């Protein structure tokens, strides 16, 4: 007989910034339904979230610096930011968790606009490989239609 594939239920986790770090919270129901030690998973999730936020802040700082200097922002740098978001989501899911309101958390903790983050995630979702992006391509050429831009880049190389 073949293996039956079942989708594991992910508990929602929230992060609250406190004294330069993040504390993770899940519902009582989530805590009771967990098969593993929820405290250990919450500590791991908090650390994953903190490290991801730090990486994203560094990338955003480089993006803002380029803009302030009048330089164009490389589309690859935007893709890298999207990749960090994807990695965060994937790693948290490995702990049987999902961030409750991921965009709301990122807007709060990064100080950026939700619409900008959504475009970054769309660009990354439809373009899984950074090497498909020409190094000379700037984000301004992709920002208005990130999905279309990503699909054109992907199809151009395939």
N, C-alpha and C positions, 0 to 999 in steps of 0.2 A: 504494500500500500504506500502511496505517496505521502509526503509530509503535508500536513494541513498548515497553510500560512495564516497566521492571525496577526492582527495589528495590535501592538501593545498600547494600552492607554497611557498617555503622557499626563502627568500632573502639572498643573500650572505653578510656576514659580515667579515671584516678584522680588526685585532688588531695591533696597533703600540705601542711599548714600549716608554714611555716618563716619565722621572723622577720617576722611581720605580713603575709606574702604567701603565695601558694600555688604550688607546683610541680606541673606536670602530668606524668603518666607514662602511657605506653602499652606494650603488649607488643612484643617484638622482631618477632613476626609482624605485628603491626599496623603497625609502622614500615616493614617491608620491603614490605608490600602497599599502602602508601600511594602514590597517583599524584602527590601534591603533596609539598612540603617539610614533613615532619612536625614539624620543629623550630619552624617559623613558626606552624603550626597549634596546636601545644602552647602557645606563648607567648600566642597569641590566646585560647585556651581558658582559660588561667590567669587572664588579665585579665578575661575575661567572668565567670568564677567568682568572682573577688575582688569585682568590682563588684556582682554579684548578692547575694553574702553581705552586703556592706555595706548594700544596700537592705533586705534581709530583717531584718538586725539593727536598723535604724532602725524598721521597722514593728513588730517584736517589742517593742522598747523602748516605743513608744507604747501598745501593747496592755497591757504589764505596768504601765505608768504609770496607765492608765485603771483597771485592776483594783485597784491599790494605793490609788487615790483613791476607790474604791467606786463608780466609774462603770461603766456597761455598755460592753461592747466592741461597736462597730458592726460589723455583718455585712459592710459594705462594706470595712472595714479588713482583715478576714480574707480577703475576696475578692482584695484588692490583693496580699496576701502570696502567695496561690495564683497570681496572675498573674505575679509575679516568678519563681516556680518554673517555670511554663509557658514563659515567655520564655527563661529560662536553658536549658531543655531544647531548645527550638527553635533557639536560636542556636548551641548546641554541635553540634546535628545538622547545621547548615549547614556545619560544618567536617568533616563525615563522621565525627563522634565521638558517643559516648553515655557518660554518666557511669556508671561501674561501681559500682552500689550507691548510687544517688542519695540515698535516705532515710538510709542510714548516714552518708554525707558530711554531709548537712544536720543530722542529730541531733548529730554530733560538732562541727560548726563553728558551730551556732546554740545549742547547749545546751538543746534542747527535746526533748519526747517524740515518738517516732515515731508513736504513735497520733494525737496532735494534728495532726501534719503530714499524715497520711493523710486525716484528715477535711477539712482545708483543701483538699487537692488534689481530693478527691471533690466538694466544694462548688463549686470553680472549674470542674471538668471538666463538670459538668452545668448550669452557669450561665455561659454564655460572655460575657454582657454585664452589667457592673456596674450599669448604669442600671435593670436589672430589680429591683434590691434597694432597697426603701424606705429612705430615709436614717434613719428612726427604728427600723428593725429591728436588734435586738441579736443578737450571735452566740449567746448563751445559748439563744435560741429555735430555733436551727438545729443546734447542736452535736451533739445526740443522734442525729439522722438527717439528715446533710448532703445526701445524695442526694435524699431525699424532699422536703426543704425547698427545694432548688434546683429540682427539677422542678415543684413547686407554684408557685414564683415565676415560672418560665419560662412555664408554662401559663396562669397568671393574666393575663399581659400579651399572650399570643398571640391 
